Amino acid sequence: MEDNFNESLAHVLKHEGGYVDHPKDPGGATNLGCTKKVWEEWVGHEVTKDDIKALTIADVSPLYKARYWDKCRCDDLPRGVDFAVFDLAINSGVGRASKLLQRAVGVAADGAIGPATLAAVANVNPRELATKVCEARMAFLQGLPTWETFGKGWARRVKETEKIAFNMAVD
Protein backbone atom coordinates (compact mmCIF):
# COMPACT_ATOMS: atom_id res chain seq x y z
CA MET A 1 0.00 0.00 0.00
CA GLU A 2 1.40 3.46 0.51
CA ASP A 3 3.01 5.56 3.16
CA ASN A 4 0.23 7.57 4.75
CA PHE A 5 2.21 8.42 7.88
CA ASN A 6 2.44 12.21 7.57
CA GLU A 7 -1.25 12.71 6.84
CA SER A 8 -2.20 10.27 9.60
CA LEU A 9 0.11 11.95 12.11
CA ALA A 10 -1.43 15.34 11.31
CA HIS A 11 -4.89 13.95 12.13
CA VAL A 12 -3.65 12.27 15.32
CA LEU A 13 -2.06 15.49 16.54
CA LYS A 14 -5.35 17.37 16.03
CA HIS A 15 -6.95 14.84 18.37
CA GLU A 16 -4.12 14.81 20.87
CA GLY A 17 -3.74 18.57 21.20
CA GLY A 18 -1.19 20.28 23.39
CA TYR A 19 -0.04 19.93 26.97
CA VAL A 20 -2.40 18.43 29.57
CA ASP A 21 -1.92 17.00 33.03
CA HIS A 22 -5.40 15.90 34.11
CA PRO A 23 -5.45 14.42 37.63
CA LYS A 24 -7.74 11.54 36.54
CA ASP A 25 -5.67 10.62 33.49
CA PRO A 26 -3.44 7.65 34.32
CA GLY A 27 -1.04 8.84 31.62
CA GLY A 28 -0.21 11.97 33.60
CA ALA A 29 1.61 14.86 31.95
CA THR A 30 1.12 14.61 28.19
CA ASN A 31 1.94 16.82 25.22
CA LEU A 32 1.07 16.14 21.58
CA GLY A 33 -0.24 12.80 22.84
CA CYS A 34 3.12 11.76 24.26
CA THR A 35 3.10 10.88 27.96
CA LYS A 36 5.99 11.58 30.28
CA LYS A 37 6.58 7.83 30.71
CA VAL A 38 6.64 7.16 26.95
CA TRP A 39 9.00 10.09 26.34
CA GLU A 40 11.33 8.89 29.10
CA GLU A 41 11.41 5.41 27.53
CA TRP A 42 12.14 6.98 24.13
CA VAL A 43 14.97 9.27 25.29
CA GLY A 44 16.35 6.82 27.87
CA HIS A 45 16.29 9.09 30.91
CA GLU A 46 13.94 10.88 33.28
CA VAL A 47 12.39 14.15 32.13
CA THR A 48 10.46 16.93 33.84
CA LYS A 49 6.96 18.16 33.14
CA ASP A 50 8.62 21.25 31.64
CA ASP A 51 10.44 18.95 29.19
CA ILE A 52 7.08 17.49 28.21
CA LYS A 53 5.56 20.96 27.79
CA ALA A 54 8.44 21.86 25.43
CA LEU A 55 7.92 18.92 23.03
CA THR A 56 7.44 19.81 19.38
CA ILE A 57 6.00 17.90 16.43
CA ALA A 58 9.55 17.40 15.17
CA ASP A 59 10.44 15.80 18.52
CA VAL A 60 7.53 13.34 18.66
CA SER A 61 7.25 12.46 14.96
CA PRO A 62 10.11 9.90 14.96
CA LEU A 63 8.70 8.31 18.12
CA TYR A 64 5.25 7.95 16.56
CA LYS A 65 6.73 6.51 13.37
CA ALA A 66 8.89 3.90 15.10
CA ARG A 67 6.84 3.04 18.16
CA TYR A 68 3.34 2.99 16.67
CA TRP A 69 3.22 3.24 12.86
CA ASP A 70 6.03 0.77 12.17
CA LYS A 71 5.11 -1.60 15.04
CA CYS A 72 1.58 -1.88 13.63
CA ARG A 73 2.96 -2.37 10.10
CA CYS A 74 0.81 0.50 8.89
CA ASP A 75 2.75 0.79 5.62
CA ASP A 76 1.45 -2.72 4.87
CA LEU A 77 -2.18 -1.88 5.67
CA PRO A 78 -4.66 -0.33 3.25
CA ARG A 79 -5.01 3.42 3.33
CA GLY A 80 -7.59 4.36 5.94
CA VAL A 81 -7.15 1.13 7.89
CA ASP A 82 -3.58 2.29 8.54
CA PHE A 83 -4.87 5.50 10.11
CA ALA A 84 -7.58 3.78 12.20
CA VAL A 85 -5.04 1.30 13.60
CA PHE A 86 -2.37 3.99 14.16
CA ASP A 87 -4.73 6.29 16.07
CA LEU A 88 -5.93 3.34 18.16
CA ALA A 89 -2.35 2.24 18.91
CA ILE A 90 -1.42 5.69 20.17
CA ASN A 91 -4.52 5.91 22.34
CA SER A 92 -4.65 2.33 23.66
CA GLY A 93 -1.36 0.62 22.83
CA VAL A 94 0.11 -1.33 19.93
CA GLY A 95 -0.91 -4.71 21.35
CA ARG A 96 -4.55 -3.72 21.73
CA ALA A 97 -4.64 -2.10 18.26
CA SER A 98 -3.13 -5.23 16.72
CA LYS A 99 -5.54 -7.54 18.53
CA LEU A 100 -8.62 -5.51 17.61
CA LEU A 101 -7.51 -5.51 13.96
CA GLN A 102 -6.90 -9.26 14.10
CA ARG A 103 -10.32 -9.95 15.63
CA ALA A 104 -11.93 -7.76 12.98
CA VAL A 105 -10.45 -9.94 10.20
CA GLY A 106 -10.97 -13.25 11.99
CA VAL A 107 -7.41 -14.36 12.71
CA ALA A 108 -5.76 -15.34 15.99
CA ALA A 109 -5.44 -12.23 18.14
CA ASP A 110 -1.84 -12.59 19.26
CA GLY A 111 -1.03 -8.88 19.18
CA ALA A 112 1.59 -9.13 16.42
CA ILE A 113 0.59 -8.14 12.90
CA GLY A 114 2.24 -10.68 10.61
CA PRO A 115 1.65 -12.48 7.31
CA ALA A 116 -1.62 -14.15 8.39
CA THR A 117 -3.11 -10.87 9.56
CA LEU A 118 -1.98 -9.02 6.43
CA ALA A 119 -3.40 -11.76 4.18
CA ALA A 120 -6.75 -11.56 5.96
CA VAL A 121 -6.73 -7.75 5.80
CA ALA A 122 -6.19 -7.94 2.02
CA ASN A 123 -9.46 -9.83 1.69
CA VAL A 124 -11.64 -7.25 3.46
CA ASN A 125 -13.05 -3.99 2.11
CA PRO A 126 -10.87 -1.26 3.69
CA ARG A 127 -13.81 1.00 4.51
CA GLU A 128 -15.68 -1.83 6.21
CA LEU A 129 -12.55 -2.87 8.09
CA ALA A 130 -11.83 0.66 9.33
CA THR A 131 -15.40 0.82 10.61
CA LYS A 132 -15.08 -2.56 12.37
CA VAL A 133 -11.83 -1.48 14.04
CA CYS A 134 -13.43 1.76 15.26
CA GLU A 135 -16.50 -0.09 16.56
CA ALA A 136 -14.28 -2.52 18.49
CA ARG A 137 -12.27 0.40 19.84
CA MET A 138 -15.41 2.13 21.08
CA ALA A 139 -16.60 -1.03 22.82
CA PHE A 140 -13.23 -1.36 24.56
CA LEU A 141 -13.19 2.29 25.68
CA GLN A 142 -16.72 2.10 27.06
CA GLY A 143 -15.57 -0.64 29.43
CA LEU A 144 -12.78 1.43 30.98
CA PRO A 145 -13.23 2.85 34.49
CA THR A 146 -12.23 6.30 33.20
CA TRP A 147 -15.08 6.32 30.61
CA GLU A 148 -17.20 8.54 32.88
CA THR A 149 -14.50 11.22 32.86
CA PHE A 150 -13.12 10.94 29.33
CA GLY A 151 -15.83 9.07 27.39
CA LYS A 152 -17.37 12.05 25.62
CA GLY A 153 -14.02 13.09 24.16
CA TRP A 154 -13.06 9.52 23.31
CA ALA A 155 -16.38 8.94 21.55
CA ARG A 156 -15.88 12.10 19.49
CA ARG A 157 -12.33 11.06 18.62
CA VAL A 158 -13.35 7.56 17.52
CA LYS A 159 -16.23 8.94 15.43
CA GLU A 160 -13.89 11.44 13.75
CA THR A 161 -11.24 8.74 13.24
CA GLU A 162 -13.81 6.47 11.60
CA LYS A 163 -14.92 9.26 9.25
CA ILE A 164 -11.34 10.19 8.30
CA ALA A 165 -10.37 6.54 7.80
CA PHE A 166 -13.47 5.92 5.67
CA ASN A 167 -12.64 8.94 3.49
CA MET A 168 -8.98 7.89 3.16
CA ALA A 169 -9.88 4.35 2.17
CA VAL A 170 -10.46 3.29 -1.39
CA ASP A 171 -12.96 0.55 -2.14
C-alpha positions as semicolon CSV with decimal commas, in nm:
position;residue;x (nm);y (nm);z (nm)
1;M;0,000;0,000;0,000
2;E;0,140;0,346;0,051
3;D;0,301;0,556;0,316
4;N;0,023;0,757;0,475
5;F;0,221;0,842;0,788
6;N;0,244;1,221;0,757
7;E;-0,125;1,271;0,684
8;S;-0,220;1,027;0,960
9;L;0,011;1,195;1,211
10;A;-0,143;1,534;1,131
11;H;-0,489;1,395;1,213
12;V;-0,365;1,227;1,532
13;L;-0,206;1,549;1,654
14;K;-0,535;1,737;1,603
15;H;-0,695;1,484;1,837
16;E;-0,412;1,481;2,087
17;G;-0,374;1,857;2,120
18;G;-0,119;2,028;2,339
19;Y;-0,004;1,993;2,697
20;V;-0,240;1,843;2,957
21;D;-0,192;1,700;3,303
22;H;-0,540;1,590;3,411
23;P;-0,545;1,442;3,763
24;K;-0,774;1,154;3,654
25;D;-0,567;1,062;3,349
26;P;-0,344;0,765;3,432
27;G;-0,104;0,884;3,162
28;G;-0,021;1,197;3,360
29;A;0,161;1,486;3,195
30;T;0,112;1,461;2,819
31;N;0,194;1,682;2,522
32;L;0,107;1,614;2,158
33;G;-0,024;1,280;2,284
34;C;0,312;1,176;2,426
35;T;0,310;1,088;2,796
36;K;0,599;1,158;3,028
37;K;0,658;0,783;3,071
38;V;0,664;0,716;2,695
39;W;0,900;1,009;2,634
40;E;1,133;0,889;2,910
41;E;1,141;0,541;2,753
42;W;1,214;0,698;2,413
43;V;1,497;0,927;2,529
44;G;1,635;0,682;2,787
45;H;1,629;0,909;3,091
46;E;1,394;1,088;3,328
47;V;1,239;1,415;3,213
48;T;1,046;1,693;3,384
49;K;0,696;1,816;3,314
50;D;0,862;2,125;3,164
51;D;1,044;1,895;2,919
52;I;0,708;1,749;2,821
53;K;0,556;2,096;2,779
54;A;0,844;2,186;2,543
55;L;0,792;1,892;2,303
56;T;0,744;1,981;1,938
57;I;0,600;1,790;1,643
58;A;0,955;1,740;1,517
59;D;1,044;1,580;1,852
60;V;0,753;1,334;1,866
61;S;0,725;1,246;1,496
62;P;1,011;0,990;1,496
63;L;0,870;0,831;1,812
64;Y;0,525;0,795;1,656
65;K;0,673;0,651;1,337
66;A;0,889;0,390;1,510
67;R;0,684;0,304;1,816
68;Y;0,334;0,299;1,667
69;W;0,322;0,324;1,286
70;D;0,603;0,077;1,217
71;K;0,511;-0,160;1,504
72;C;0,158;-0,188;1,363
73;R;0,296;-0,237;1,010
74;C;0,081;0,050;0,889
75;D;0,275;0,079;0,562
76;D;0,145;-0,272;0,487
77;L;-0,218;-0,188;0,567
78;P;-0,466;-0,033;0,325
79;R;-0,501;0,342;0,333
80;G;-0,759;0,436;0,594
81;V;-0,715;0,113;0,789
82;D;-0,358;0,229;0,854
83;F;-0,487;0,550;1,011
84;A;-0,758;0,378;1,220
85;V;-0,504;0,130;1,360
86;F;-0,237;0,399;1,416
87;D;-0,473;0,629;1,607
88;L;-0,593;0,334;1,816
89;A;-0,235;0,224;1,891
90;I;-0,142;0,569;2,017
91;N;-0,452;0,591;2,234
92;S;-0,465;0,233;2,366
93;G;-0,136;0,062;2,283
94;V;0,011;-0,133;1,993
95;G;-0,091;-0,471;2,135
96;R;-0,455;-0,372;2,173
97;A;-0,464;-0,210;1,826
98;S;-0,313;-0,523;1,672
99;K;-0,554;-0,754;1,853
100;L;-0,862;-0,551;1,761
101;L;-0,751;-0,551;1,396
102;Q;-0,690;-0,926;1,410
103;R;-1,032;-0,995;1,563
104;A;-1,193;-0,776;1,298
105;V;-1,045;-0,994;1,020
106;G;-1,097;-1,325;1,199
107;V;-0,741;-1,436;1,271
108;A;-0,576;-1,534;1,599
109;A;-0,544;-1,223;1,814
110;D;-0,184;-1,259;1,926
111;G;-0,103;-0,888;1,918
112;A;0,159;-0,913;1,642
113;I;0,059;-0,814;1,290
114;G;0,224;-1,068;1,061
115;P;0,165;-1,248;0,731
116;A;-0,162;-1,415;0,839
117;T;-0,311;-1,087;0,956
118;L;-0,198;-0,902;0,643
119;A;-0,340;-1,176;0,418
120;A;-0,675;-1,156;0,596
121;V;-0,673;-0,775;0,580
122;A;-0,619;-0,794;0,202
123;N;-0,946;-0,983;0,169
124;V;-1,164;-0,725;0,346
125;N;-1,305;-0,399;0,211
126;P;-1,087;-0,126;0,369
127;R;-1,381;0,100;0,451
128;E;-1,568;-0,183;0,621
129;L;-1,255;-0,287;0,809
130;A;-1,183;0,066;0,933
131;T;-1,540;0,082;1,061
132;K;-1,508;-0,256;1,237
133;V;-1,183;-0,148;1,404
134;C;-1,343;0,176;1,526
135;E;-1,650;-0,009;1,656
136;A;-1,428;-0,252;1,849
137;R;-1,227;0,040;1,984
138;M;-1,541;0,213;2,108
139;A;-1,660;-0,103;2,282
140;F;-1,323;-0,136;2,456
141;L;-1,319;0,229;2,568
142;Q;-1,672;0,210;2,706
143;G;-1,557;-0,064;2,943
144;L;-1,278;0,143;3,098
145;P;-1,323;0,285;3,449
146;T;-1,223;0,630;3,320
147;W;-1,508;0,632;3,061
148;E;-1,720;0,854;3,288
149;T;-1,450;1,122;3,286
150;F;-1,312;1,094;2,933
151;G;-1,583;0,907;2,739
152;K;-1,737;1,205;2,562
153;G;-1,402;1,309;2,416
154;W;-1,306;0,952;2,331
155;A;-1,638;0,894;2,155
156;R;-1,588;1,210;1,949
157;R;-1,233;1,106;1,862
158;V;-1,335;0,756;1,752
159;K;-1,623;0,894;1,543
160;E;-1,389;1,144;1,375
161;T;-1,124;0,874;1,324
162;E;-1,381;0,647;1,160
163;K;-1,492;0,926;0,925
164;I;-1,134;1,019;0,830
165;A;-1,037;0,654;0,780
166;F;-1,347;0,592;0,567
167;N;-1,264;0,894;0,349
168;M;-0,898;0,789;0,316
169;A;-0,988;0,435;0,217
170;V;-1,046;0,329;-0,139
171;D;-1,296;0,055;-0,214
